[in-house]
């Protein structure tokens, strides 16, 4: 069975972007993986995204939401919250299927 995953990075706005990072670590994002995205409370998740957005100038984030339904973030989060994110959708199949494809 395939699972949809969303690679979601906070959207850059003029207040959070800079022309040159102050250190090499400014470009390394903190990657957070949310298994079973559908099980999260949408209000808590919304507040978490807003909190992370305030730290964006100092610490970039990448959120990976593992979902079973392709439109889960759009169903669970209001547009105002979604506007803070850059959403990329991809499918991930089980590890065994991935290894078999490579062999």
N, C-alpha and C positions, 0 to 999 in steps of 0.2 A: 504494500500500500504506500502511496506517495503522500508526502506531507508538504504543504506549502510553507515556505519560510519567507519572511520579509526581512531584508537587510535595511534597517532604518537608521539613518544618520540625522542628527539635528540639522535643520536648515541653517545656512549661514545668512546672517543679516549684517547690515553695515555696522551695527554696534558691536558685533562679536567677531568680525574678521579683522585681520591685520595683514599688512603687506609682508612682514617678515617675522618669523617666530622668535621669541626671546631665548629659546633653548631648543636643542634637538628633540627634547621630549614633548614639545608642544604639538608635534605632528603625529605622535603615537596615540591612537585612540584607546579608550577603555571600552572593551567589547563586552556587552552584557547579553547573555542568551536567556530568553524567557521560554522555557518549555511549557507546553499546554497553555498557550496564550489565552484561550477561551475561558480558562478557569480563574483568571485574574479579575479582581473587582475593578470595573472600568473607572470609577472615581479615584481609587487609590492610584491606579496606573496613570491617570491624567495628571494628578498632583505630582507624581514621581517625574513625569516628563517635563513638567514646568520647572520643577526643582533642578533637574539636570540642565535644562536650558539656561538657567541663571549661571551655571558654572562653565558654560560652553567657551567663553573667552580664555579660560585657563586650562580646561580639560575637555578635549573632544570625546564624544561618545559615539559608539555604534551599537544599536540595539538589534538583536536578531530575535524576531518573534516567530516561534514555531506554532503553526496553526493547521487545522485540518480543513477549514473552509477558506477559500481564496480571498474573500472580502472581509475577514474578521476585523482588522484594524478600522476599516471604514464603518463597520457596524457598531463597534464598541466605543469609539472615540469621537467627540464632537469635531466639527470642521476647524474650530479655532486651535485645538490641540494638534490635529493633523497638519495644519499649516506650519507648524514648527519643525516638521520632519520632511526628509527626502526619502521617499519610499521606493524600494526596488523589490520586485517579487521574483522568486525563483522556486523551483521544485527540488526537493532533495529526496532521493529514494534511499531505502535501507542500505546500510554499510555493505552487506553481502552483495547486493545488486551493483553497487559502485565498484567493488573489487572485481566482480565478474566482468563488468564492462571494460575495465582496464586490462584484464588478462585476455 
